[in-house]
Amino acid sequence: MYFDTAPKTRKEDMFEMDYLIDSLANSMGEKDVRMAVIKGLRRTGKTSLLNVSLNQTKQKHIKIDVRESPYYDRKEFMLYLAEKIKGVVGERAFQKLLKHISGVKVSYKDVGATLYIEKEKNLLMLFEQLNEYLKTKDETLIIAFDEIQLLSKIKFEYALSAVYDNYRNIKMVITGSEMGLVDKFLGIKDSSSPLFGRAHIEMETKRLSGEQINNFLMLGSKQAKTVITAKEIKEAIEMLDGIIGWATYYGWLRSKSIAHNKALSKVISEGSELTKRELDKFLSNRKKAVYLKILKWIAKGYNSWTTLKAQFVKNGRKVSDSQLNLYLTELIDYSFIEKINKTYIITDPLLIRAL
């Protein structure tokens, strides 16, 4: 169902993503593809694309939602990852892997087992043994990291570069909604980065056009056996501006017999609050007043570098060229704005309302 608000797991529930799904699934089946990257703005379907593509490959895979993991602590994350590996290869095979690794202990209590890794480097030994195990089975394991940029806190790119270079039966898929940070994690423009120069395929989920959102809501309403009029769809398009996550929530509310005005108001209210929380988190250790001014000016149409600089001068605020560039770069890196040609645009219409 198009209007299912949970991340999708079936291809038939995805709207106009067949090409991306098939491309990713087929690429992961090719021997010379070691890593794939999915980028896109928040709520544009990255996780659903990842889920469905992994299911399409028919290969062993592990999916890690980094937000749910102990991504703030390197060793704890390694233990978390090791437990995920155990889950996919099975207890018996995992015990065999551990026999070849020094510095790893398993403590048994009642019916459970707790894994201990004495040194961080032992995780790479686990990858080495896992790769040997997969070779004997003539299998490949795909490890997918959803919202990879969070792992920059523990410099996990060093481990991934070692896996990429040395263990060909282990492949990686990574996703991220803070696109500038994903590029930094990959070292796209930084030759000193551990992942710099590693070949990978890349795809991006984008906003939908007005016509696409129209078709999405029409087809979804037929699936849900509910009626959404052309006038209501037009209003939803104007308010939600191509973000399929918001359109899905609106459609789901309508499928629950909630009237158009109430459904649209609920999406706008809750969505604005969510985007506000995301922005507040970003601003928690930054110059909040300055960033908010920039975002509000962009929302009002002062959306070029020159007009933003002029607004600072007009309001009696001192800002150097380098400072303004830093502010704008950070907002782009965290996907609150994007730059199209020479124009800055706020990425989510409901963030504008939150402002």
Secondary structure, DSSP 8 states (H G I E B T S, - for coil): -TT--S---SGGGSSS-HHHHHHHHHHHTSTT--EEEEEE-TTSSHHHHHHHHHHHH-SEEEEEEGGGS-TT-HHHHHHHHHHHHHHHH-HHHHHHHHHT-TTEEEEEETTEEEEEESSTTHHHHHHHHHHHHHHHHT--EEEEEETGGGGGGGTTHHHHHHHHHH-TTEEEEEEESSHHHHHHHHTTT-TTSTTTT---EEEEE----HHHHHHHHHHHHHHHT----HHHHHHHHHHHTT-HHHHHHHHHHHHTT--HHHHHHHHHHHHHHHHHHHHHHHHTTS-HHHHHHHHHHHHTT--SHHHHHHHHHHTT----HHHHHHHHHHHHHTTSEEEETTEEEES-HHHHHH-
